Amino acid sequence: MAKSMKFINNSGAEIVLGNAAPYLLQKIDIKTGVEISNSKGVKQDGRTYLGNTLEEMDISLQIAVIGEGKEDIENKKRLLQRAFNPKNDEGVLQYDNGIKAVESKCIVNELPYFASQNIRMARCLISLTAHQPFWNELFQESEEMSYIMGGLRFNLALPAAFSSRGFKRKAINGGDVETPVEIEFKGPAVNPTVTNVTTGEFIRVKRELGEDDILTIYTGFGEKYVNINGENAFSYIDLESSFWQMEPGENILSYQSNNDSIKTRVKVKWKNRYIGE
């Protein structure tokens, strides 16, 4: 199947790499190391395995730049260099392998290297590093969810959504590893809490939300935030809370509030994360 990539840098410049001119994607090389932790006791044969973590993901792209002549080739090379400029910090690399479409934040770790060329083609090597070694599934919006006739109607299984106090819902993380969640509350609510029953962890905000308030929480490592109407509300988090993530496979999520209002809406969003291509 045809493979294609799109790189979007921090300034909004985009380059599409695929099976058509002007930027032909000829080869993709992806490597991710594994750091293994272990310990060794006195007179112990071998070692005791403790665990492992994934290192950064290194991505090498071999490209053929196709043009109508020398000047056109030079112009297309400049566009490529402008898009893959490391001074723009991290960009987003989107990858479609014909089966699924995923993306990863990454940064150029070497300036684009141009090798052999003629008046209609130049070869280029681009090297990238993704500090989070996962491919994230492209985000999927939910359909509208509403309260009807004393019951609940849900139009989409992903993301999960809740209405009414004490509601539980099954959610599926179809990725290879655990993944962070974004939780959105639309008031009214009192001390709203979302629990991952599967892991036994919960996150609670000790605050009353008005009917027009919107609370958002994100649980990503190094990227956590808690906002109410766009303002920092981290101080309202219950100290016993955990910024939990969804385990691979089935997760049972529950929502509780000290307010029984049927107007309350809670939405949990996530992206499946994959390792490898």
N, C-alpha and C positions, 0 to 999 in steps of 0.2 A: 504494500500500500504506500501511496505517496506520503512523505513526511514534509511538514512545513513548520517554520518558526516565525514569530514576530517579536522583535525587541522594541520596547517602548522605554525611552530613557526618561530621566527625572524632569527634563525640560519639555517632554511631550513629543519629541521627534520619534518617528517610527520607521523601521526597516523590516520588510517582509523577505524571508529567505525560503525558497521553495524549489519547485521543479520547472520554473519558467524565468526568463530574463526579467530584470537585469541582474538579479542576485540568485544564482543557482546554489542550492545547498547540496554539497557533494558528500560530506562525511560528518558524522556526529560522534564524538568520543566523550563519554561521561564516566567519571571515576569518583567514588566516595570511599574513604578509608574508614576502618573500624578501630576504635581505641578500646582495648580490652584491659579491664582492671583485675588484678589478682594479688594474692599475698603468699608469702612463703614463711613457714615456721622453721624453727631450729630442727635440724635432722629430718625435715620433711622431704620426701621424694616428690619431685614435681612441684606444682603450685595449686592453690585453691582459687577457683574462678569466683569473682565477685560481681561481675557485670560488664556492660559495655556501653559505649556511646558512639554515635556516628560523627565523623568529622565533616568538614566542609565538602560540598560537592563541586568538583572541578569539571568544567564543560569546555571542550574544544570544538570549534566549528570550522570546517574547510569550505570555502566559498569560491565560486568562479564569478567574477564581475564581467558582464557582457555589455558591450556598447557598439555604437555605429562607427567608431573611429577613435583615434588617439584622444582628441579633445573630449569626446563624450565619455570615454573610459575615465579620464581624469576627473570629470565632474561627478561621476558616480562613485569614484573612490572617495572624493571629498564628502559626499553625503554619508557614506559608510563611516568614515572617520568621525564625522560630526555626531552621528547617532551613538557610536561606540566610544564616546569620550569619557574616560574614567573620572574626570573632574566634575561630571554631572552626578557623581555618587551612584547609588543603587538604581537600577532600572528593573523592568519586569520582562522576563523571557517567557513567551507563550509557546507551547509545543503541542502540535496536533500530529499524532502518529497514525491517524486513520481509524483508530478505535476509540480513543478518548482525548479530550483537550485539557491540558493542565498548564500551570504557570509556576514560576519561581522567581523570587527577588534575587538579583545577582549584580555583580559589579565587574567591570573589565579589569583584569589583573595584569594585562600587557597591552601595549598599544597595538592596533591592528597591523599585522605584518603582511606585506605584499611581496610575493615571490615572482616567478616567471610571468611574462606577459607578452602579448603581441598587440597589434593595433585594434583588435576587437575583443580581447579577453585578458583579464588579470586574475591571478589566483591570490586568495587572501586567507590568512589564518587568524581567527579570533579566539581569545582565551578569556573565560569568565569564571568567577567564583560565586557560588551561592552559600552564604553563611548558614542558612537553614537548609539542611541537605534533603529537602522533600519537594516533590511536585504536588502543588495544590490544585484540586479540581476547580475549574472556573465557577464562579459564584452563580447560584441559581436563586432567582427571586421567588417569593411565595405568592400564591394566589390569595385573594381576599378570604378572610375567615370571619364568621359571625355567629352570634347567639340567636337561636330560633326556637320558638315553641317550648321553652323550658329545657331544651336539649342543646347539643353542640353540633355544629357542622364544620367539617374540615375538608378542604378541597385538595390538599397536597400533603404528602407524607414528609416532605423535606423542603424547607426547614419545619421543625415541630412548632406548634402553637398551642396555647392553652387559654381557656376562659373559665371563670368560676373558681371559687376557692377549693383547694384540695384535689385538683384534677391531676391525673397521671396519664402519661403517654409513652408509647414505645418509640424510640428513635434509633435509626441504624447508621452507624459510622461504617461506610463501605470501604474505607481506606486501609492501609497497611499498619498504621501506627495511631496512637492517640492524637486527638486534634482539639485545639482551643475552640471556644464558643463565644459568640456575641449574643447577649441577652438584652432584649428590649422590652421594657414595661411601659404601658400607657395607662395612666391612672383612671380612676382613683384606686389607691391601694394603701395599706398600712403594714409596715414591716414586710414587704414582699420578699419571698424566699423561693428559690429554685433549687431543688435537690436532685443530684444524680443518685438515684436509689441503688443503682448497680455498684457504684464505688463507695456509697455511704457518705459522700461529701455534699455540702450545701453552701450556697452563698446567699446572705441575707443583708438587706439594706434597712437599717433602723431609722426609718423616716416615713412620714405620711406623704403620699403623693396626691396632688389635686387632680381633678378631671382633665386638666390641660397639660399636666406634667408628663415628660417623657424621660425615662431613666434608661441609660445604656451602659452595659458592662462588657468588657472584653477580657478574656482570661489567658491570652497568649503570653508565653514566657518572654520577659523583657519588654513587653508592649502593653501591659495591663492598664486599663483605665476604667473609671467610674464617673459618669457624667449625668447631671440632671439638667435638661434643657440646654445642653452644650457647655455647662459650667462644671468644673471639677467638684466631685462629691465623694472623694475617696474616704473622707473622715466619717461618713455615715455607714461604712461597712462594719458589720458585726465582727468583732475580733476573733470569733471562733469559726468564721467563714474560711472556705478554701476556694481558690480560683481554679476550680476543677476543669478537667478536660474530658472529652468523650472517649471511652475505650473503643478499640476496634470491635465491630460487631454490634450486638443489640445493647442498648442502654435504656433503662426505665427512668424517665424524668418526671418530677412532680412539682407542682406549684402550690404554695400556700400564701394566704394573706389574712390579716385580721379584719378585712373589709370584704363583705359578701357581694359587692357590686358586680352586676353582670356586664358592666361597661369596661371592666378591666381587661386588657389584652396583654398577653405575654408571648413573645416570639423568640425562639432559639435558632440561631443560624450557625452553620459551620461549613467548612470545606473538607472533603475527604483528602487525606494526605497519602501519597504513594512514595515508595522508595524505588530507585532505578528508573529506567525509561518507561 
